[in-house]
Amino acid sequence: MAQAQLVALQPGHDVADLEPDLSYWASLAPKVSTAITAFREGHFRSGFQTTSYSAHYSPETWAAVEIINDAPDDGRPDDRFVVTLDAPLASGVRLFLVRADGVTENLTTYSIFEAFDPVEHAVNRLRSPEFTLSSGERVTLLAHVQTGPFPDFGMQIHSPDHLAEASFRWGVSLTGFYSFALSCLVFFFGFQAAMRNALGVWNSLLFLVFLAVIGFVDGLLFRVLYPQNPEYGPSIGFGLLFALSGAGFIVAGVGMARKAPRMGRVVAGLSLLSLAGFVLAVFVPGPMSAILSYGLIGVMLAANVMSAKVFAQDEIAPPVGVVWLSGLAVLGAVAVIALVVGGFGGRWLDAPMAMRLVFSALLLATMTVLTANVMALRKRHLQAVEARVEALKAEAETSRNLLETERNYTRARELAALRQRQLATASHDLRQPLMSLRMTFDGLASDMKPEIKSRLNEAFDYLNSLATGYVDESVEDAPDDETFEDAKPETYALFVPLGTVEQMFEGEAQAKGLGLRVIPSTAQTNAAPIALMRIVTNLVSNALKYTDRGAVLVGVRRGDPLRILVVDSGPGMNNEDIAKFRQAYAKGDTSQGHGLGLSVCFALAEENDMTLTVTSTPGKGTCFSLALPKSG
């Protein structure tokens, strides 16, 4: 058996830590007189010890220490002191001061089931009222503590002035911690939500629940949310513990789902156990429910370790420095937990402080890894997009070159046909003068020598055959040309030419600040592909040219017949403008072209068994509808 040590309160010392000199008596005796007798008879022992009525009751103990006011007897007034207890979530505390003459003063009677009283608290610690000790007076300080989930507690004695200063420091420290934690969570949540990272969002919510648990342990939720309803405390506490494990299971499940979807769903489904545990705790609160919540938290941590391994197998890896930093943070958190669980932390590392350190370390590690991972993912995605853009640019350039080649070929054929028709016309016009000249020659050739007359007749025959040949060749080529234009190709899907149109003009639309939307379609047609491409590209080019704001839409409307629509939000046209632009070489006042675009479209549509119609409203836009020929 060990008697309690004597703590000397010396002048100039504003605070003394009583915890190292406390002795304990694990007894359920409720009377203070019984505890005083046991203390004086030496039944109190050094080393923390508790007992309990049963598993449904909080552990409790008696603690005692003798103190003496070592101030000199110089006629000074009695010194004032205040005792504080650092006992998070203690169910009940009774503090007594036993003077040498046997007078016992009840300094504090606290119960977690009573409304919050700010007089009984100094920030997140319990405090006694002020009491006085005269110079040289020796007293016994006796405490009966029902510890709750944290079996250890600390006890200090202060001067009132020092307690005021210490309370200010404690308040600033807690305010700084919660402000920092909330700021990090708000930034973390906002960043992960903006990046559309579900795992990061769930981790933010998990840490928010963890922070709420710390706030519950510090007593902040009690004084802020339900100060007059202490009966809510157990339900809120168990609710936060089970919510912590449930959110952790969801986080682990989301992480595993990236590589193993079925396993991810199973792990996320374990959150239902947390919900069942909370329902049980509502009806059967106590140590058993607490043990269940701790067990689920342990399983949740194991699941998150497995999820981290799966996460590490992802092809996206954060920088090595980030991995080392997060690894050191996790190792630090594990070291803190080991110190607290093993009892090596001492009073400088009590349970609430350990929870705050673990929270900060894990939050730092999680934020660093997930943020770096999201940035790496976005970088890889950006690289893939850039590669795709380059490929599309190359494809668009190829399509543009092919279209330009087709246009040049078409223009060459049209020019050749025009020259052939001009030559045929000239040959036709030459035939009549040749016939007249030959008749004149026949009238004059009666006196000519036969050989000269024969040779001149041969010359006229040759000229006539040349003129007739050009006309005949022109007539014979016409069916071939018509056949080329009207040839029916094989059936093809419209998304092919429409996709080419989108690739050709999307850069031009973006440069002008317009939206170009080409809706793909699986509809089939056997319309002449070159003619269709020429019509659609001319219509889209004109729409982009004359539209200053808004968008251009290209799509397919199924029906009988099948139609391609080109709709813009440009200046529009009235009926007179539409009739005017159907004619070749007719153009608007601001046009830099030759006025052939729309006239060519209408002509090509008519030549290839298609129908082009237009509806337009001045100031609102224009809609061109190209009816395609029936397939078959």
C-alpha positions in Angstrom: 0.0 0.0 0.0 1.2 3.5 -0.8 0.1 6.7 0.8 -0.6 9.7 -1.4 2.2 12.1 -2.0 2.1 15.6 -0.6 1.9 18.4 -3.2 3.4 21.6 -1.9 1.8 24.8 -3.4 4.6 27.3 -3.3 4.4 31.1 -3.8 4.9 32.2 -7.3 3.8 28.8 -8.8 0.4 29.4 -10.5 -0.3 25.8 -11.4 0.6 22.3 -10.1 -0.1 19.0 -11.8 -1.7 16.6 -9.3 -2.0 13.6 -11.6 1.5 12.1 -10.8 0.8 12.2 -7.1 -2.7 10.8 -7.1 -3.5 7.5 -5.4 -6.6 5.4 -6.3 -9.1 3.2 -4.6 -11.3 1.0 -6.9 -14.5 0.9 -4.8 -18.2 1.3 -5.4 -18.6 2.9 -2.0 -20.8 6.0 -2.6 -20.1 7.9 0.7 -17.3 10.3 1.0 -16.8 9.4 4.7 -16.0 5.8 3.7 -13.5 7.0 1.1 -11.8 9.3 3.6 -11.5 6.5 6.1 -10.0 4.2 3.5 -7.6 6.9 2.4 -6.4 7.5 6.0 -6.1 3.8 6.6 -3.9 3.4 3.5 -6.2 1.5 1.2 -5.5 3.9 -1.7 -2.8 2.7 -4.1 -0.6 4.3 -6.7 -1.4 3.4 -10.3 -4.8 4.0 -12.0 -7.5 1.4 -11.2 -11.3 1.3 -11.7 -14.2 -1.0 -11.0 -17.8 -1.2 -12.2 -21.2 -2.5 -11.2 -21.5 -4.4 -14.5 -20.7 -4.2 -18.2 -23.6 -1.7 -18.6 -22.2 0.8 -16.2 -19.2 3.2 -16.5 -16.0 2.4 -14.6 -15.4 4.5 -11.5 -12.7 5.2 -9.0 -11.8 7.3 -6.0 -8.7 9.4 -6.2 -7.0 11.4 -3.5 -4.0 13.6 -2.9 -2.8 15.8 0.0 -1.8 19.4 -0.7 -0.3 22.1 1.4 -0.1 25.8 0.9 3.6 26.4 1.4 3.3 30.2 1.4 5.0 31.9 4.4 2.9 33.0 7.3 3.5 36.7 6.8 0.0 38.0 7.5 -1.0 37.7 3.9 -4.7 36.9 3.1 -5.7 33.4 2.3 -4.7 32.2 -1.2 -7.4 31.3 -3.7 -7.2 28.2 -5.9 -9.3 26.3 -8.5 -9.1 22.6 -9.4 -9.5 21.5 -13.1 -10.2 17.9 -14.3 -9.3 16.8 -17.8 -11.8 13.9 -18.0 -13.4 13.7 -21.5 -16.9 12.2 -21.6 -16.8 11.5 -17.8 -20.2 10.3 -16.7 -20.0 11.9 -13.3 -17.5 13.7 -11.1 -17.7 14.6 -7.3 -14.8 16.7 -5.9 -14.4 17.2 -2.1 -12.0 19.2 0.0 -11.3 17.7 3.4 -9.6 20.1 5.8 -7.4 19.2 8.8 -10.2 19.8 11.3 -12.4 17.2 9.4 -14.6 19.8 7.7 -15.5 18.5 4.2 -16.5 20.8 1.4 -18.3 19.6 -1.7 -16.5 21.6 -4.4 -18.1 20.0 -7.5 -21.0 17.6 -8.3 -21.1 17.0 -12.1 -23.2 14.6 -14.1 -23.3 14.2 -17.9 -27.1 13.8 -17.6 -27.6 17.4 -16.4 -27.9 20.5 -18.5 -24.7 22.3 -19.5 -23.5 24.8 -16.9 -20.7 27.1 -18.1 -19.6 27.8 -14.5 -18.6 24.1 -14.2 -16.3 24.3 -17.3 -13.1 25.9 -18.4 -13.2 25.5 -22.2 -13.2 21.7 -22.5 -12.3 20.9 -18.9 -14.3 20.6 -15.7 -13.5 23.2 -13.0 -14.3 23.6 -9.3 -15.4 26.9 -7.7 -12.6 28.9 -6.0 -11.6 27.9 -2.5 -9.1 29.3 -0.1 -6.1 27.9 1.7 -4.3 29.8 4.5 -0.5 29.8 4.8 0.8 26.4 5.8 -2.7 24.8 5.6 -2.7 21.1 4.7 -5.8 19.5 3.1 -6.9 16.4 1.3 -8.4 16.6 -2.2 -10.7 13.7 -2.8 -12.4 12.9 -6.2 -15.0 10.3 -7.2 -14.9 9.9 -11.0 -17.1 7.8 -13.3 -14.7 7.8 -16.3 -16.8 6.9 -19.3 -15.1 5.6 -22.5 -11.7 7.1 -21.6 -10.5 5.5 -18.3 -7.7 8.0 -17.6 -8.1 11.6 -16.4 -5.9 14.5 -15.3 -6.1 16.9 -12.4 -4.5 20.3 -11.9 -4.7 23.1 -9.3 -4.4 26.7 -10.5 -4.5 30.2 -9.2 -7.6 32.0 -10.6 -5.4 34.3 -12.7 -3.5 31.5 -14.2 -6.7 29.6 -15.0 -8.0 32.6 -16.9 -4.8 32.7 -18.9 -4.7 29.0 -19.5 -8.4 29.0 -20.5 -7.6 31.7 -23.1 -4.7 29.5 -24.5 -6.9 26.4 -24.5 -9.7 28.3 -26.4 -7.3 29.8 -29.0 -5.7 26.3 -29.5 -9.1 24.6 -30.0 -10.3 27.5 -32.3 -7.2 27.3 -34.4 -7.5 23.5 -34.7 -11.2 23.5 -35.7 -10.7 26.5 -38.1 -7.8 24.8 -39.8 -9.6 21.5 -40.0 -12.8 23.0 -41.4 -10.9 25.1 -43.9 -9.0 22.1 -45.2 -12.2 20.1 -45.5 -14.0 22.8 -47.3 -11.1 23.2 -49.8 -10.8 19.4 -50.1 -14.5 18.9 -50.7 -14.7 21.7 -53.2 -11.7 20.6 -55.2 -12.7 16.9 -55.3 -16.3 17.9 -56.2 -15.0 20.2 -59.0 -12.9 17.3 -60.3 -15.9 14.9 -60.0 -13.9 12.5 -57.9 -16.4 10.4 -55.9 -13.7 8.9 -53.8 -12.4 12.3 -52.7 -15.9 13.6 -51.9 -16.7 10.5 -49.7 -13.3 11.0 -48.0 -14.2 14.6 -47.2 -17.5 13.4 -45.6 -15.6 10.8 -43.7 -13.2 13.3 -42.2 -16.2 15.6 -41.4 -17.7 12.8 -39.3 -14.3 12.2 -37.7 -14.1 15.9 -36.8 -17.6 15.8 -35.3 -16.5 12.9 -33.1 -13.6 15.0 -31.9 -16.0 17.9 -31.2 -18.2 15.5 -29.2 -15.3 14.3 -27.1 -14.2 18.0 -26.5 -17.8 18.7 -25.4 -18.3 21.4 -28.1 -21.4 19.7 -29.5 -23.0 19.5 -26.1 -22.6 23.2 -25.3 -23.6 24.3 -28.9 -26.3 21.9 -30.1 -28.1 20.5 -27.0 -27.0 22.3 -23.8 -30.4 21.9 -22.2 -31.0 18.3 -23.4 -28.2 16.1 -22.1 -30.3 13.0 -22.7 -29.5 13.4 -26.4 -25.8 12.9 -25.7 -25.6 9.1 -25.8 -27.6 8.8 -29.0 -25.5 11.5 -30.7 -22.2 10.0 -29.5 -23.1 6.5 -30.7 -24.6 7.9 -33.9 -21.3 9.7 -34.7 -19.2 6.5 -34.0 -21.4 4.3 -36.2 -21.5 7.0 -38.8 -17.7 7.1 -38.8 -17.5 3.4 -39.5 -20.3 3.5 -42.1 -18.8 6.3 -44.0 -15.4 4.5 -43.9 -17.0 1.4 -45.4 -18.4 3.4 -48.2 -15.0 5.1 -48.8 -13.3 1.7 -48.9 -16.0 0.3 -51.2 -15.7 3.2 -53.7 -11.9 2.8 -53.7 -12.1 -1.0 -54.3 -14.8 -0.6 -57.0 -12.2 0.9 -59.4 -10.5 -2.5 -59.7 -13.0 -5.0 -58.2 -16.6 -3.7 -58.6 -18.2 -6.7 -56.9 -15.9 -6.6 -53.9 -16.4 -2.8 -53.7 -20.2 -3.3 -53.5 -19.8 -5.9 -50.7 -17.5 -3.6 -48.6 -19.8 -0.6 -49.1 -22.7 -2.8 -48.0 -21.0 -3.3 -44.6 -22.2 0.2 -43.8 -25.6 -1.4 -43.1 -24.0 -3.1 -40.1 -23.1 0.4 -38.8 -26.8 1.4 -39.2 -27.9 -1.7 -37.4 -25.4 -1.0 -34.6 -26.7 2.5 -34.2 -30.3 1.2 -33.9 -29.1 -1.3 -31.2 -27.2 1.5 -29.3 -30.4 3.6 -29.2 -32.2 0.8 -27.3 -29.2 -0.7 -25.4 -26.7 2.1 -24.8 -23.6 1.3 -22.8 -20.1 -0.3 -23.0 -21.3 -3.2 -25.1 -22.6 -0.8 -27.8 -19.3 1.1 -27.5 -17.3 -2.1 -28.0 -19.4 -2.9 -31.1 -18.7 0.6 -32.5 -15.0 0.2 -31.9 -15.0 -3.2 -33.5 -16.7 -1.9 -36.6 -14.2 1.0 -36.8 -11.4 -1.5 -36.6 -12.9 -3.5 -39.5 -13.4 -0.3 -41.4 -9.8 0.6 -41.0 -8.7 -2.8 -42.3 -11.1 -2.5 -45.3 -9.5 0.9 -46.1 -6.0 -0.6 -45.9 -7.2 -3.2 -48.5 -8.7 -0.4 -50.5 -5.5 1.5 -50.5 -3.6 -1.5 -51.9 -6.2 -1.8 -54.7 -5.9 1.9 -55.2 -2.1 1.6 -55.5 -2.5 -0.9 -58.4 -4.1 1.8 -60.5 -2.1 2.9 -63.5 -2.1 6.5 -62.3 0.6 7.1 -59.8 1.2 10.3 -57.8 4.7 11.8 -57.6 7.2 9.9 -55.4 7.6 12.8 -53.0 3.8 12.9 -52.4 3.9 9.1 -51.6 6.7 9.6 -49.1 5.0 12.6 -47.5 1.7 10.7 -47.1 3.5 7.6 -45.8 5.3 9.6 -43.1 1.9 11.1 -42.1 0.3 7.7 -41.8 3.3 6.4 -39.8 3.1 9.4 -37.5 -0.6 8.7 -36.9 0.1 5.0 -36.2 2.9 6.0 -33.7 0.5 8.4 -31.9 -2.1 5.6 -31.6 0.5 3.2 -30.3 1.7 5.7 -27.7 -1.9 6.3 -26.4 -3.0 2.6 -26.5 0.3 1.5 -24.8 0.1 4.1 -22.1 3.4 5.7 -23.1 1.9 9.1 -24.0 1.5 10.4 -20.5 -0.6 13.4 -19.8 1.1 15.4 -22.6 -0.6 13.1 -25.1 -4.1 12.4 -23.7 -6.9 10.9 -25.8 -8.5 14.1 -27.2 -5.0 15.4 -28.2 -4.2 12.1 -29.8 -7.4 12.1 -31.8 -6.6 15.6 -33.1 -3.1 14.6 -34.1 -4.3 11.4 -35.8 -7.0 13.5 -37.6 -4.5 16.0 -38.8 -2.0 13.4 -40.0 -4.6 11.3 -41.8 -6.3 14.3 -43.3 -2.9 15.6 -44.6 -2.1 12.2 -46.1 -5.5 11.7 -47.7 -5.7 15.2 -49.1 -2.1 15.0 -50.5 -2.5 11.6 -52.2 -6.0 12.1 -53.6 -5.3 15.6 -54.8 -2.0 14.5 -56.5 -3.8 11.5 -58.0 -6.6 13.6 -59.4 -4.1 16.0 -60.9 -2.2 13.1 -62.4 -5.5 11.7 -63.8 -6.4 15.1 -65.3 -2.9 15.4 -66.8 -3.2 12.1 -68.4 -6.7 12.9 -69.6 -5.5 16.2 -71.0 -2.7 14.4 -72.8 -5.2 11.9 -74.3 -7.5 14.8 -75.3 -4.6 16.6 -77.0 -3.6 13.5 -78.8 -7.2 13.0 -80.0 -7.4 16.6 -81.1 -4.2 16.3 -83.1 -5.5 13.1 -84.7 -8.8 14.8 -85.5 -6.9 17.8 -86.9 -4.9 15.4 -89.2 -8.1 13.6 -90.2 -9.9 16.9 -90.8 -7.0 18.1 -92.9 -7.1 14.9 -94.9 -10.8 15.3 -95.4 -10.4 18.9 -96.4 -7.7 18.0 -98.9 -9.9 15.3 -100.3 -12.9 17.6 -100.6 -10.7 20.3 -102.2 -9.4 17.7 -104.7 -13.0 16.7 -105.4 -14.0 20.3 -105.9 -11.1 20.9 -108.2 -12.0 17.7 -110.1 -15.6 18.8 -110.4 -14.6 22.3 -111.5 -12.2 20.8 -114.1 -15.0 18.5 -115.4 -17.4 21.4 -115.6 -14.9 23.6 -117.3 -14.1 20.7 -119.8 -17.8 20.2 -120.4 -18.2 24.0 -121.0 -15.3 24.1 -123.4 -16.7 21.0 -125.2 -20.1 22.6 -125.5 -18.5 25.9 -126.7 -16.5 23.9 -129.3 -19.6 22.0 -130.3 -21.5 25.3 -130.7 -18.7 26.7 -132.7 -18.5 23.6 -134.9 -22.2 23.8 -135.4 -22.0 27.4 -136.3 -19.2 26.7 -138.8 -21.2 24.0 -140.7 -23.6 26.5 -142.3 -20.9 28.9 -143.6 -19.0 25.9 -144.9 -22.1 24.6 -146.7 -22.6 28.1 -148.3 -19.0 28.4 -149.2 -19.1 24.9 -150.8 -22.2 25.8 -152.8 -20.4 28.9 -154.0 -17.4 26.9 -154.8 -19.5 24.4 -156.8 -20.8 27.3 -158.9 -17.3 28.6 -159.5 -15.6 25.3 -160.0 -17.1 24.5 -163.4 -14.0 25.9 -165.2 -11.4 24.5 -162.9 -9.2 21.6 -163.7 -10.6 18.3 -162.4 -7.6 17.6 -160.2 -7.8 21.0 -158.5 -11.6 20.7 -158.1 -11.1 17.2 -156.6 -8.5 18.5 -154.2 -10.7 21.4 -153.1 -13.7 19.1 -152.6 -11.5 16.9 -150.4 -10.5 19.9 -148.3 -14.2 20.9 -147.8 -15.1 17.4 -146.9 -12.3 17.4 -144.2 -13.5 20.7 -142.7 -17.1 19.5 -142.7 -16.1 16.2 -141.1 -14.2 18.1 -138.3 -17.1 20.3 -137.6 -19.6 17.4 -137.7 -17.2 15.3 -135.5 -17.0 17.9 -132.7 -20.8 18.1 -132.6 -21.2 14.3 -132.7 -18.6 13.8 -129.9 -20.3 16.4 -127.8 -23.7 14.7 -128.2 -22.2 11.3 -127.5 -20.4 12.4 -124.3 -23.5 14.0 -122.8 -25.1 10.7 -121.8 -21.8 9.6 -120.2 -21.6 12.8 -118.2 -25.2 12.5 -117.1 -24.7 8.9 -116.2 -21.7 9.8 -114.0 -23.7 12.4 -112.1 -26.8 10.3 -111.7 -25.1 7.0 -110.8 -26.7 5.5 -107.7 -24.0 4.5 -105.2 -24.3 1.8 -102.6 -26.3 2.5 -99.5 -24.2 4.1 -96.7 -24.8 5.6 -93.2 -25.3 9.4 -92.9 -23.0 9.6 -89.9 -20.0 9.2 -92.2 -20.5 12.5 -94.2 -21.9 14.3 -91.2 -18.9 13.4 -89.1 -16.6 14.7 -91.9 -18.5 18.0 -92.0 -18.1 18.3 -88.2 -14.4 17.8 -88.3 -14.0 20.2 -91.2 -15.8 23.1 -89.6 -15.5 22.7 -85.8 -12.3 24.7 -85.7 -13.8 27.5 -87.7 -16.8 27.6 -85.4 -14.7 27.7 -82.2 -12.5 30.5 -83.6 -15.7 32.5 -84.3 -17.2 31.7 -80.9 -20.1 29.8 -82.3 -21.5 26.4 -81.3 -21.5 23.8 -84.0 -23.5 20.7 -83.2 -23.7 17.8 -85.6 -26.0 15.1 -84.4 -24.8 11.7 -85.7 -27.4 9.4 -87.3 -27.5 5.8 -88.3 -30.0 6.4 -91.1 -29.1 4.9 -94.5 -29.2 6.6 -97.9 -28.0 6.0 -101.4 -27.9 9.6 -102.4 -24.9 10.6 -104.5 -22.2 11.1 -101.8 -20.2 13.8 -103.6 -23.3 15.9 -104.4 -24.6 15.4 -100.9 -21.2 16.5 -99.4 -21.0 19.5 -101.6 -24.5 20.7 -100.7 -24.1 20.2 -96.9 -20.6 21.7 -96.8 -21.8 24.8 -98.8 -24.8 25.2 -96.4 -22.7 24.9 -93.2 -20.0 27.2 -94.6 -22.6 29.8 -95.4 -24.3 29.4 -92.0 -20.9 29.9 -90.2 -20.0 32.8 -92.4 -23.2 34.9 -91.8 -23.9 33.9 -88.2 -22.4 36.2 -85.6 -23.6 34.6 -82.4 -25.5 31.5 -81.3 -25.0 28.1 -82.9 -25.4 26.1 -86.1 -27.1 22.7 -85.9 -26.8 19.8 -88.4 -29.0 16.8 -88.0 -31.2 14.2 -89.7 -35.0 14.0 -89.5 -36.3 10.5 -90.2 -39.5 10.1 -92.2 -40.6 9.8 -95.8 -38.5 11.3 -97.2 -35.4 11.3 -95.1 -34.1 14.9 -94.6 -30.9 16.6 -93.6 -31.5 19.8 -91.7 -29.0 22.7 -91.4 -30.3 25.3 -88.9 -28.5 28.5 -87.9 -29.3 31.5 -85.6 -28.0 34.1 -88.2 -29.7 37.2 -89.6 -32.2 35.2 -91.7 -33.7 36.1 -95.1 -37.0 37.3 -96.5 -38.7 35.7 -99.5 -37.2 38.1 -102.0 -33.6 37.3 -100.7 -34.3 33.6 -101.0 -35.5 33.9 -104.6 -32.6 36.1 -105.4 -29.9 33.8 -104.0 -31.3 30.8 -105.9 -29.8 32.5 -109.1 -26.2 32.2 -110.0 -23.9 35.1 -109.3 -26.4 36.7 -106.9 -24.8 37.6 -103.5 -25.4 39.8 -100.5 -24.0 43.2 -99.9 -21.3 41.9 -97.4 -20.4 38.8 -99.4 -16.8 38.3 -100.6 -17.7 35.3 -102.8 -19.0 34.9 -106.3 -22.6 34.3 -105.4 -22.6 30.7 -106.6 -23.0 28.8 -103.2 -26.7 28.5 -102.9 -27.4 28.4 -106.6 -25.0 25.4 -106.9 -26.7 23.7 -103.9 -30.1 24.0 -105.5 -28.8 22.9 -108.9 -27.0 19.9 -107.4 -30.0 18.9 -105.5 -32.2 19.0 -108.6 -29.7 17.1 -110.7 -29.3 14.3 -108.1 -33.0 13.6 -107.3 -32.9 15.6 -104.1 -35.1 18.5 -103.0 -33.7 21.6 -101.2 -36.1 23.9 -99.4 -35.5 26.8 -97.1 -37.5 28.6 -94.4 -36.2 31.7 -92.8 -37.2 34.5 -90.4 -35.3 37.8 -90.6 -33.5 38.4 -87.3 -34.0 34.9 -86.0 -32.3 32.4 -88.4 -32.6 30.0 -91.3 -33.4 26.3 -91.8 -32.4 24.4 -94.9 -34.0 21.0 -95.5 -32.5 18.6 -98.0 -34.9 15.8 -98.8 -33.0 12.7 -99.9 -34.1 10.2 -102.6 -35.8 7.0 -101.4 -33.4 4.1 -101.0 -33.9 1.0 -103.1 
